[in-house]
Amino acid sequence: MKLTKLMSTLTLAAALTACNPNGKQLGSGIDLANLDSTYLPGTDFYMFATGGWQKAHPLTAEYSRYGSFDILQENNNKQLRSLIDSVASLDNEPGSIAQKIASMFNCVMDSDRLNSDGTRPIQDDIQRIQQAASKAELQTICNDLQLHGVPGWFGFYINADIKDSKNNLLTLFQDGLTLGQKDYYVENDEVTQNIRREYKRLIVDLFNHCGIAAVEADADNILSMETRLAQKSKSNVELRDDEKNYHKMSYDSLKAEFPGIGWDDFFAAMGVTDLRDVNVGQPEQLHEVEAILAGESLENLKRITLWRLINAASSYLDDEMSLRAFQFYGTVMSGRQEQRPRWKRAVSAVEGSLGEALGQLYVEKYFPAEAKTRMQKLVANLQKALGERIAVQDWMTDSTKQVAQEKLDAFYVKIGYPDKWKDYSTLEVGDCWWDNQKACVAWEVADMISRKLNKPVDRDEWYMTPQTVNAYYNPTTNEICFPAGILQPPFFDMEADDAFNYGAIGVVIGHEMTHGFDDQGSKFDKNGNLVQWWTDADRTAFEERIQVMRQFHDSIEVLPGLHANGSLTLGENMADHGGLMVAFQAFKNATAAKPLADIDGFTPEQRFFLAYANVWGQNIRDEEIRKRVKSDPHELGKWRVDGQLPHIDAWYEAFGITEADPMFVPKAERVTIW
């Protein structure tokens, strides 16, 4: 998600005026070719605004979804490859960052070696598993594999304690579902049943490819164990309830309540010492792990361990194995028809393992330090507008408004790139892709433990690399973060006026700010603690307004017989709504003294909404739609437009939408939050 044209030394504040500092009149930023005039704004605004773009950007075999984010990612990939190429062909000093970047890239590009090695890189571990003489010995092997990136029965991470946000806490979370979430195991529509059938074929094929005789019965046993886990796992909607996924206890209590798991051995293998407290995210699933470990035969446990190893390694070995895995995960589940070119996979490998090292090269060439100042000024404008939106809400009491304003004022803003970079000096990178992957995961675990276990939270930590085309809000640090990668067209355009930039990057900023006040973020105070800071009456009024949005999106039919999940996407939908409301107010504030002129036949207000819609232009396959409805907390691109704008009064006014238009929603039925 990126682009090659970078910001100059102008400030954002200067760019968001009628003329740039050189006196050049700023344009609309709207590419008229993106529009499709065969649609009317009040009938299908998404197609009206992006239909031309969709025709000009058909899906290729490589993609299951292709949108404006992907265009930026394509350009970003080219930028990153040029940076990697600048070091990959050199004779780099062993142990240097340049050597590590080069070695990681080159090991992926060396298809001759990958195909010559075949499955050899995992054969020692396969033999270890097969020769395990007891469940205890097998679990020791599983612990070691998990440390090196092979999923286990559960996972863990260390991050802020949501009820003591200044300190870190180790959290155990549900894992062990190769298909990613419980829906694929428990739902019985024809599409999901076919996915399970194809999944079993994949298991048998990859076992046989690795020289392990397997038949359908073996796949049935593996699927049966995973289904048991799934039935006791929480759905993606249930995982959004922070309170219900918080069960803090002492380490001694953990061992007493879950005695069927060898905790001392597990944490020793992970390098965790002096563990005091732990949060058990999903206790029911962990109890099912105990039951499986106790009740299943040693042979069945070996089989599922072998499968986890083989599946985890499948994309890092020979082309035949990688292709077979792609045919399931890429084609069956998402509709993609061919793998990404090898060089893109190599760039992704470097990003995934040495992301901040690559990011440091990226910002040095493509994002000057002065850009932080530019973005900070725009963020301040949006903060002011959100404060104004909070102040005028008649459903909030003054006491709750005051605390909300305090939380808004306490936002910790991160722009572009971190002030301090990760130190990769202890990471060793060689010439085998799978071995490198194992080493990188083990390094990440050790790094996390050394920086976080029994230590206070570091608010300066970044959770995205600088080159990422995205943004985030983190409730436990009350921070909003905008990496350098997103500060490019179609999100921000220095040659376009306020109408465009507030409709694009302005809504993105407002979106992340609103996450601090969505159905989840609103439960955290300004210090990042999960605590009730609303009055009971305000919380009730808030929940009533949330329900309107949930029900509206539940009613959206994304494919015949398939509806959107308004509960899963609730937080993101609320953030889109808030982002639009806040950015539009900031836009009107910025242009109040000097209103903008009409350009290309569109008023400034119309261009604001067209800019927003163009951010979400995309083409997408049906398989990917089904996958995202099950798993993605973000609504589909079309419905981030057509599902949002009917709740924005200013959109009706801008385009003259009336009750005669199909998209019209009666005033009393619209979402009214911020």
Buried (B, 14 or more C-beta within 10 A) or exposed (E): BBBEEBBEEBBBBBBBBEEBEEEEEBEBBBBEEBBBEEBBBBEBBBBBBBBBBBEEBEBEEBBBBBBBBBBBBBBBBBBBBEBBEBBBEEEBEEBBBBBBBBBBBBBBBBEEBBBEBBBEBBEEBBEBBEEBEEBEBBBBBBBBBBBBBBBBBBBBBBBBBBBBBBBBBBBBBBBBBBBBBBBBBEEEEEBBEEBBBBBBBBBBBBBEBBEBEBEEEBBEBBBBBBBBBBEBBBBBBBBBEBEEBBBBBEBEBBBEEBEEBBBEEBBEBBBBEEBEBBBBBBBEBBBBBBEBBEEBEEEBBBBBBBBBBBBBBBBBBBEEBBBBBBBBBBBBBBBBBEBBEBBBBBBBBBBBBBBBBBBBBBBEEBBBEEBBEBBBBBBEBBBBBBBEBBEEBEBBEEEBBEBBBEBBEBBEBBBBBBEEBBEBEEBBBEEBBBBBBBBBBBBBBBBBBEEBBBEEBEBEBBEBBBBBBBBBBBBBBBBBBBBBBBBBBBBBBBBBBBBBBBBBBBBBBBBBBBBBBBBBBBBBBBBBBBEEBBBEEBBEBBEEBBEBBBEBBBEBEBEEEBEBBBBBBBBBBBBBBBBBBBBBBBBBBBBEEEEBEEBBEBBBBBBBBBBBBBBBBBBBBBBBBBBBBBBBBBBBBBBBBBBBBBBBEBBBEBBEBEEEBEBEBEEEEBBBBB
